[in-house]
Amino acid sequence: MADYLKRIGAGLILLDATPLSYDWVPPEIVGRGKEQEALAAMFAAIGTPGISCRAVITGNVGCGKTVLSRAFGDDISRHLSAIRTITTVHVNCRNHPSIAQVLQRIAKTLDERWPDRGFSSSEVIQGIRRNLRTRNQHMLLILDEIDHLLRREGGDLLYQLLRIDEGRDESGTLSLILVSQEQVLDQLEGAIISRFGKSNHLALKPYTSEQLTAIASQRAELATRHGAVSESILTLIGQVAAESGDARVAIELLEASVKSAEMDGSREVEIQHVDQERKDSKLQTVEPSLVNELLEHEKLTLLAICRRLRRDPEITTGDAEKLYKVVCEEFSAKPRSHTTFWKNIKSLESRGLMVTRMATAKAGRGRTQYISMPDSLPGTLEKRLEQALNQ
C-alpha cells in the first residue's frame, strides 16, 4: 500500500467530519438562546389549526440565520407532533433564483414523483396546496437568501403564497420564514408588508468571541476525539473569528487546525497548528511603525507575552508579569511596578496588540485574567520586538 495514504481513515483526531460542515444543523443551537425565544414568540399561535405565522430573519454572513431557521423548523415539528403535523421545506433562492425553480423545489420536496415540467406557477401552487391538504399537513416554508429571488422576480411569489387559501373555506396551509442578509421588507409592496408585519423581523447581530468559542467547542466535541482540542485552543479560535463575527471562520479554522495536526501525526491540536492556518488566512500583521512607537517597557511586556504565546494559546496576567521581569533582566532594565505593568497591558490592548478576558482560574479558585493574541502571530512579533530592543 502507498505510504502517502496511511493517514486516511487513521482518525488521530477527527472522528466525524460532518459537524465541521457549514450546512450541518447541530442538535442544539448555541449562542442564540434569546433569538430562539424571539422566533418562538412570533410563531406562538402555529399550534392552532387554521393559523399561519411569518417571520423575516436578517443578518451578516455567518451569523447563524440558516442554522437558526432550520433548527427551529425541526424543533417545532417535534414539539407539536401530537397537535399539528408540520412539514419544513427549506429552499435556497441563490441556487433556485426563479419563481418556477422555487415552486418546483417545494413540490419535489413534498412529492418526489411531481413532474419536472408542464405546469404553470399557479397550477404548481395549487398542487402544493392539494398535497398538504390531502395529508393534513401544515408547511413551514423557509426561503433562504430571498434577496436573490426578489431582485430577479420581485415579490410576485410571496404574494401568491400568502394568498394560497384565498377564496376557499380553509386557511392555514403554510407559514413563511424569509432569510436574507438585507432588510427585505422595505423592498416589498405594502400588501405583502402588511401580511408579514414589521414586528416579525428578527435581526441577528454578529457572534461575539464567547459565542464563537461555544460554537467551536460544540463542533469539536462532536467531530474529534475527547481532549484532542483543548479549551485554550477553542478560546483562541473564537477570538480569531470574533473580528468578523462569522461562525464559518471559526468552523473553518477549527477544521484546518485539526487537519494540520493530523498531517503532523499529532493526537492533539497545538498552538502551532492554529498559527499555521492563521498564516495562510487573511490575518492582519502588526506594522513595524506600531512596534517602534511603543515605550520601552511596553515592548518588554509585549515580548514576554509573545514568548509564551508561541507555544500556548493564552497566558495569565500573573504569569505575564513574572516573564516580564525575566525579560527586563535579559535587557538590563529595571522592572516597573505592578501598577505600571497593568497600565502597559491596557495600553497594548487598546492598540489591538492583544486581547484580555476574565475566566475561572485553571489552577486554584477564583477568577483571573487571560491574555491572547488572536489577530497577530506571536513568533513574528517576537523577532520584531527583539530587533527593536537591541537597537
C-alpha positions as CSV (number, residue, x, y, z in Angstrom):
1,M,0.0,0.0,0.0
2,A,1.2,3.5,-0.8
3,D,2.7,5.2,2.3
4,Y,1.2,8.5,1.5
5,L,-2.3,7.1,2.1
6,K,-1.6,5.7,5.5
7,R,-3.2,8.5,7.4
8,I,-6.5,8.3,5.5
9,G,-9.0,7.0,8.0
10,A,-6.5,6.9,10.8
11,G,-8.7,9.1,12.9
12,L,-5.8,10.5,15.1
13,I,-8.1,13.5,16.0
14,L,-11.0,13.7,13.6
15,L,-13.7,11.1,14.1
16,D,-16.6,12.5,12.1
17,A,-16.2,15.4,9.6
18,T,-20.0,16.0,9.4
19,P,-20.2,18.6,12.3
20,L,-17.5,20.6,10.6
21,S,-19.7,21.3,7.6
22,Y,-21.3,24.7,7.3
23,D,-24.6,23.2,6.3
24,W,-24.8,20.8,9.2
25,V,-27.6,21.6,11.7
26,P,-26.5,20.8,15.3
27,P,-28.8,19.0,17.7
28,E,-28.8,22.1,19.9
29,I,-28.2,25.8,18.8
30,V,-25.6,27.5,20.9
31,G,-25.2,31.3,21.3
32,R,-28.7,32.2,20.0
33,G,-30.9,31.5,23.0
34,K,-32.6,34.9,23.1
35,E,-33.1,34.9,19.3
36,Q,-34.7,31.4,19.5
37,E,-37.1,32.7,22.2
38,A,-38.0,35.7,19.9
39,L,-38.7,33.5,17.0
40,A,-40.8,31.2,19.1
41,A,-42.9,34.2,20.2
42,M,-43.5,35.1,16.5
43,F,-44.8,31.6,16.0
44,A,-46.7,31.3,19.3
45,A,-50.0,30.5,17.5
46,I,-48.8,28.0,15.0
47,G,-50.1,25.1,17.0
48,T,-53.6,26.2,16.3
49,P,-55.2,24.7,13.2
50,G,-56.0,27.2,10.5
51,I,-53.3,29.7,11.7
52,S,-50.3,30.7,9.7
53,C,-47.3,32.6,11.0
54,R,-44.5,34.6,9.4
55,A,-41.0,35.9,10.2
56,V,-38.1,37.6,8.5
57,I,-34.6,36.9,9.7
58,T,-31.7,39.1,8.6
59,G,-28.0,39.4,9.4
60,N,-24.5,39.3,8.0
61,V,-22.9,36.2,6.5
62,G,-22.1,33.6,9.1
63,C,-24.3,35.0,11.9
64,G,-26.4,31.8,12.1
65,K,-29.6,32.7,10.1
66,T,-29.8,29.4,8.2
67,V,-29.0,27.1,11.1
68,L,-31.4,29.0,13.4
69,S,-34.3,28.8,10.9
70,R,-33.7,25.1,10.0
71,A,-33.3,24.0,13.6
72,F,-36.5,25.9,14.5
73,G,-38.3,24.0,11.8
74,D,-37.1,20.7,13.2
75,D,-37.8,21.6,16.8
76,I,-41.3,22.9,16.2
77,S,-42.2,19.9,14.1
78,R,-41.3,17.6,17.0
79,H,-42.8,19.9,19.7
80,L,-46.2,20.0,18.0
81,S,-46.3,16.5,16.6
82,A,-49.2,15.5,18.7
83,I,-51.2,18.6,17.8
84,R,-50.4,19.5,14.3
85,T,-48.3,17.9,11.5
86,I,-45.8,20.5,10.4
87,T,-43.6,19.8,7.4
88,T,-40.5,22.0,7.0
89,V,-39.3,22.8,3.5
90,H,-36.0,24.8,3.0
91,V,-35.2,26.4,-0.3
92,N,-32.1,28.4,-1.1
93,C,-33.0,31.1,-3.5
94,R,-29.4,31.6,-4.6
95,N,-29.5,28.1,-6.0
96,H,-33.1,28.4,-7.2
97,P,-33.4,32.1,-8.2
98,S,-36.7,32.0,-10.2
99,I,-40.3,31.5,-9.2
100,A,-40.5,28.3,-11.3
101,Q,-37.4,26.8,-9.7
102,V,-38.6,27.6,-6.1
103,L,-42.0,26.2,-6.7
104,Q,-40.6,23.1,-8.4
105,R,-38.2,22.6,-5.4
106,I,-41.1,22.8,-3.0
107,A,-43.3,20.4,-5.0
108,K,-40.5,17.9,-5.3
109,T,-39.7,18.0,-1.6
110,L,-43.3,17.2,-0.7
111,D,-43.7,14.7,-3.5
112,E,-40.7,13.3,-5.3
113,R,-43.0,12.0,-8.1
114,W,-44.0,15.5,-9.1
115,P,-43.4,16.1,-12.8
116,D,-40.4,18.2,-13.8
117,R,-42.4,20.4,-16.2
118,G,-45.7,21.0,-17.8
119,F,-47.4,23.2,-15.1
120,S,-47.8,27.0,-14.7
121,S,-46.9,28.6,-11.4
122,S,-50.5,28.8,-10.2
123,E,-51.0,25.2,-11.0
124,V,-47.9,24.2,-9.1
125,I,-49.1,26.2,-6.1
126,Q,-52.5,24.5,-6.1
127,G,-50.8,21.2,-6.5
128,I,-48.7,22.0,-3.4
129,R,-51.9,23.0,-1.5
130,R,-53.7,19.9,-2.5
131,N,-50.8,17.7,-1.4
132,L,-50.7,19.4,2.1
133,R,-54.5,19.3,2.5
134,T,-54.7,15.6,1.5
135,R,-52.1,14.7,4.0
136,N,-53.5,17.1,6.6
137,Q,-50.1,18.8,6.9
138,H,-49.0,22.4,7.5
139,M,-45.9,23.6,5.7
140,L,-43.3,25.8,7.3
141,L,-41.5,27.2,4.2
142,I,-38.0,28.7,4.7
143,L,-36.9,30.8,1.7
144,D,-33.2,31.3,2.3
145,E,-31.3,34.2,0.6
146,I,-34.6,35.5,-0.6
147,D,-33.0,38.7,-1.8
148,H,-31.7,36.9,-4.9
149,L,-35.2,36.0,-5.9
150,L,-36.6,39.4,-5.1
151,R,-34.0,41.2,-7.2
152,R,-34.8,39.0,-10.2
153,E,-38.6,38.4,-9.8
154,G,-39.9,41.0,-7.4
155,G,-42.5,40.0,-4.8
156,D,-44.9,38.0,-7.0
157,L,-44.1,34.6,-5.5
158,L,-44.6,35.9,-1.9
159,Y,-47.9,37.5,-2.9
160,Q,-49.1,34.2,-4.4
161,L,-48.0,32.1,-1.5
162,L,-49.6,34.5,1.0
163,R,-52.9,34.2,-0.9
164,I,-52.7,30.4,-1.3
165,D,-56.0,29.9,0.7
166,E,-57.8,32.9,-0.7
167,G,-61.4,32.2,-2.0
168,R,-61.6,28.9,0.0
169,D,-63.1,27.9,3.3
170,E,-59.9,26.5,4.6
171,S,-56.9,28.5,5.9
172,G,-53.5,28.0,7.4
173,T,-51.9,26.0,4.6
174,L,-48.4,27.4,5.1
175,S,-46.2,29.6,7.3
176,L,-43.2,31.5,6.0
177,I,-39.7,32.4,7.2
178,L,-37.7,34.7,4.9
179,V,-33.9,34.7,5.4
180,S,-31.7,37.4,4.0
181,Q,-28.5,39.4,4.6
182,E,-30.6,42.5,3.8
183,Q,-33.7,44.0,5.4
184,V,-36.0,42.8,2.7
185,L,-39.3,44.1,4.0
186,D,-38.6,47.6,2.7
187,Q,-38.3,46.2,-0.8
188,L,-41.8,44.7,-0.8
189,E,-45.1,46.3,-1.7
190,G,-47.5,47.4,1.1
191,A,-49.9,44.4,0.7
192,I,-47.0,42.0,1.5
193,I,-45.6,44.0,4.3
194,S,-48.9,44.2,6.0
195,R,-49.3,40.5,6.0
196,F,-45.8,39.9,7.4
197,G,-45.9,42.7,10.0
198,K,-42.8,44.7,10.7
199,S,-42.8,43.4,14.3
200,N,-41.9,39.9,12.9
201,H,-38.4,41.0,11.9
202,L,-35.5,39.3,13.7
203,A,-32.2,41.0,13.1
204,L,-29.2,38.8,14.2
205,K,-26.0,40.6,15.3
206,P,-22.5,39.2,14.6
207,Y,-21.4,36.5,17.0
208,T,-19.2,37.5,20.0
209,S,-16.0,35.8,20.9
210,E,-17.7,33.8,23.6
211,Q,-20.4,32.6,21.3
212,L,-17.9,31.6,18.6
213,T,-15.9,29.7,21.2
214,A,-19.1,27.9,22.2
215,I,-19.7,27.0,18.6
216,A,-16.2,25.7,18.1
217,S,-16.4,23.7,21.3
218,Q,-19.7,22.1,20.2
219,R,-18.3,21.2,16.8
220,A,-15.0,19.9,18.3
221,E,-16.8,17.7,20.9
222,L,-18.9,16.1,18.2
223,A,-16.2,15.8,15.5
224,T,-13.0,15.0,17.3
225,R,-11.5,12.7,19.9
226,H,-12.2,13.8,23.5
227,G,-9.5,16.1,24.8
228,A,-7.8,16.5,21.4
229,V,-8.7,20.2,21.1
230,S,-8.2,22.0,24.4
231,E,-10.3,24.7,25.9
232,S,-7.5,27.2,25.3
233,I,-7.2,26.4,21.6
234,L,-11.0,26.7,21.3
235,T,-10.9,30.1,23.0
236,L,-8.2,31.3,20.6
237,I,-10.3,30.1,17.6
238,G,-13.3,32.1,19.0
239,Q,-11.2,35.2,19.4
240,V,-9.7,35.0,15.9
241,A,-13.1,34.6,14.4
242,A,-14.6,37.4,16.5
243,E,-13.2,40.2,14.3
244,S,-15.7,39.1,11.6
245,G,-18.4,37.7,14.0
246,D,-18.7,34.9,11.4
247,A,-19.2,31.3,12.6
248,R,-17.9,30.0,9.3
249,V,-14.5,31.5,10.1
250,A,-14.4,29.7,13.5
251,I,-15.5,26.3,11.9
252,E,-13.1,26.6,9.1
253,L,-10.2,27.4,11.4
254,L,-11.1,24.5,13.6
255,E,-11.2,22.1,10.7
256,A,-8.0,23.4,9.2
257,S,-6.1,23.2,12.5
258,V,-7.3,19.6,13.0
259,K,-6.1,18.7,9.6
260,S,-2.8,20.4,10.2
261,A,-2.3,18.5,13.5
262,E,-3.2,15.1,11.8
263,M,-0.7,15.9,9.0
264,D,2.0,16.2,11.7
265,G,0.9,12.8,13.2
266,S,-0.2,14.6,16.4
267,R,-3.1,13.4,18.6
268,E,-3.8,17.0,19.8
269,V,-4.2,20.3,18.2
270,E,-1.5,22.6,19.4
271,I,-0.8,26.3,19.0
272,Q,1.5,25.9,16.0
273,H,-1.3,24.1,14.1
274,V,-3.6,27.1,14.6
275,D,-0.8,29.6,13.9
276,Q,-0.1,27.8,10.6
277,E,-3.6,28.2,9.4
278,R,-3.7,31.8,10.6
279,K,-0.6,32.5,8.5
280,D,-2.4,31.1,5.5
281,S,-5.5,33.2,6.2
282,K,-6.1,37.0,5.8
283,L,-4.6,37.6,9.3
284,Q,-3.7,41.2,9.9
285,T,0.0,41.9,10.5
286,V,1.4,44.4,13.0
287,E,3.0,47.4,11.2
288,P,6.7,48.0,12.2
289,S,5.8,51.6,12.9
290,L,3.4,50.5,15.7
291,V,6.2,48.5,17.4
292,N,8.6,51.4,17.1
293,E,6.0,53.7,18.7
294,L,5.8,51.6,21.9
295,L,7.6,52.7,25.0
296,E,10.5,50.6,26.2
297,H,8.6,48.8,28.9
298,E,5.6,48.2,26.7
299,K,8.0,46.5,24.3
300,L,9.4,44.4,27.1
301,T,5.9,43.5,28.4
302,L,4.8,42.5,24.9
303,L,8.0,40.5,24.2
304,A,7.4,38.5,27.4
305,I,3.9,37.7,26.4
306,C,4.9,36.8,22.8
307,R,7.4,34.3,24.0
308,R,4.8,32.3,26.0
309,L,2.1,32.6,23.3
310,R,4.4,31.0,20.8
311,R,3.6,27.7,22.5
312,D,0.4,28.4,24.4
313,P,-2.9,29.9,23.3
314,E,-3.1,32.3,26.3
315,I,-1.3,33.4,29.4
316,T,-2.5,34.7,32.7
317,T,-1.5,38.3,33.7
318,G,0.2,36.9,36.7
319,D,2.5,34.7,34.6
320,A,3.0,37.5,32.1
321,E,4.3,39.8,34.9
322,K,6.8,37.1,36.0
323,L,8.0,36.7,32.5
324,Y,8.2,40.5,32.1
325,K,10.7,40.6,35.0
326,V,12.8,37.9,33.4
327,V,12.9,39.8,30.1
328,C,13.8,43.0,31.9
329,E,16.8,41.2,33.4
330,E,17.8,40.0,30.0
331,F,17.8,43.5,28.6
332,S,19.3,45.1,31.7
333,A,16.2,47.1,32.5
334,K,14.7,47.7,35.9
335,P,11.1,46.2,36.2
336,R,8.4,48.8,36.7
337,S,5.8,48.5,39.5
338,H,2.7,46.2,39.3
339,T,0.5,49.3,38.6
340,T,2.7,50.4,35.7
341,F,2.8,46.8,34.3
342,W,-1.0,46.8,34.4
343,K,-1.2,50.1,32.6
344,N,1.1,48.8,29.9
345,I,-1.2,45.7,29.4
346,K,-4.2,48.0,29.0
347,S,-2.2,50.2,26.6
348,L,-1.2,47.3,24.5
349,E,-4.8,46.0,24.4
350,S,-6.1,49.4,23.3
351,R,-3.7,49.3,20.4
352,G,-5.2,46.0,19.3
353,L,-2.0,44.0,20.0
354,M,-3.7,41.6,22.5
355,V,-7.0,40.6,24.0
356,T,-7.8,40.0,27.6
357,R,-10.6,38.1,29.2
358,M,-11.8,37.2,32.7
359,A,-12.3,33.5,33.4
360,T,-12.2,30.9,36.1
361,A,-8.6,30.1,37.1
362,K,-7.4,26.8,35.8
363,A,-5.5,26.2,39.0
364,G,-6.9,27.1,42.4
365,R,-10.1,29.0,43.0
366,G,-11.5,32.4,41.8
367,R,-11.2,34.2,38.6
368,T,-8.2,35.5,36.7
369,Q,-7.4,37.4,33.6
370,Y,-6.0,35.7,30.5
371,I,-4.1,37.3,27.6
372,S,-4.1,36.1,24.0
373,M,-3.2,37.4,20.5
374,P,-5.9,36.3,18.1
375,D,-5.0,38.9,15.5
376,S,-1.3,38.5,15.2
377,L,1.4,35.9,15.2
378,P,3.5,35.9,18.4
379,G,6.6,34.4,16.8
380,T,6.8,37.0,14.1
381,L,6.1,39.8,16.5
382,E,8.7,38.5,19.0
383,K,11.5,38.8,16.4
384,R,10.5,42.3,15.6
385,L,10.5,43.3,19.2
386,E,13.9,41.8,19.9
387,Q,15.3,43.8,16.9
388,A,13.8,47.0,18.2
389,L,15.1,46.4,21.8
390,N,18.6,45.6,20.6
391,Q,19.0,48.8,18.6
